[in-house]
Amino acid sequence: MAEQAAKKKMNLIQLTFIVAVNMMGSGIIMLPANMAQVGAISLLSWIITAVGSMAIAYGFAQAGLFNQRGGGLAAYAEDAYGKSGYFVTFFLYFVSLLIANVAIAISAVGYLSAFIPWVSSSPIATFVGVVALLWLTTIANFGGPSITGKIGSFTVWGVIIPVGALSIIGWFWFNKETFAAAWNPHGLGLVEGMVSTISLTLWAFLGMESAAQNSDAVENPKRDVPLACMFGTLGAAVIYILSTTVIQGIVPNMDLAQSTGPFGLVFAQMFNPFIGKLVMALAVIACIGSLLGWQFTMGTTAKTASDDAMFPGVFSKLNGMGAPVQGMIILCGIQTLFAFSTISPTLAEQFSALVNLSVVTNVLPYILALSALAVMMQKAEVPERKYRLNLFISTIGMLYSGYAVYSAGMEAVFGGMISMVAAFFIWAFISPRFVSFAQAGGETE
């Protein structure tokens, strides 16, 4: 029986693949167009992001080994900051997912415009298209989890196949002159160009904590979880760098910057408009599948928080199919407000604004979780050499995360601060549920 159970668990290669797939999803789908607005010099951001992301991934992998309680990043933060740290980390991470879903919907609308041009004809039309997709994927989840998971595991290939293929075969169409003309159209300095799109490139790596979240389903977690985090992140980094570099040498920079479907555009130029439309259709399917899965994940996450008395009881209510319908409706309403508040003249600008805000609200939980690693290691009494190595790498991850917050811009940082204020405001009212009379100093002699 023990041998059969071991065989059912994931090995290193399988876990690495899951990490890479979870990161790729739809995160890369609009990036070439946004990076082209700066120029090919923005590709240097990948160097910083790849190193920083690998440091973060390693820190999460180690934290996942020392703390295997449910809750992921929030559970890590709890080790150093108590229940308040758990809630603030969870709340900010949850807000980042709400915002990220709107960005995914915008990516889908961008590619959908190849078939329905009206949806990108004006900011209002884009808003209508985004909201329609948000509500469509929310309602589609009312049938419960049985179908949602199967759809997501299939549709993600709509992104992976064209992006992976471009990374390999695109070099046959690569033109040095096209790339040189796209390098630095705005005359930016080297450092300015290198840090110009850090928040955008980090967006593509969100989800790197997947290996630690699946540590209980791995054959040899102490060895495989850290390696899978590193290899998965490195593998995704290679594909990201190759695909966004080669596309700059095929499509003229101005055309790429104005595109609402960059990968469809490059395949149309490499082959023919039909292939371009096919890639567009795959991207739409992938984005809708990703959005479907994340909508359900947020609904179930909110239910878990409600069960733990951190969210209102309405989020715990399930329908006959096991779906938290009322909670999903509330969350989709909040996403609609996010979509309305970020309406921009162009689809790319709206996408960029949402990505920056999502990165800020996502990276703050990263910092909280990584900063708790020292406490975890002290409790576990790890050897001094291992302690110093882990602390050094996690510090790199925290420094990079801090700079990512800075580079996201004032508006995104302001939004992140408002989210943080909201978290502490809510905690002020629910904290008595988690503090006993004795802990509050109410014991009497």
Salt bridges, closest charged atoms under 4 A:
GLU78 OE1 - ARG69 NH2 3.35
GLU78 OE2 - LYS83 NZ 3.69
ASP79 OD1 - ARG69 NH2 3.05
ASP224 OD1 - ARG223 NE 2.56
ASP307 OD2 - LYS303 NZ 2.68
GLU384 OE2 - ARG388 NE 2.97
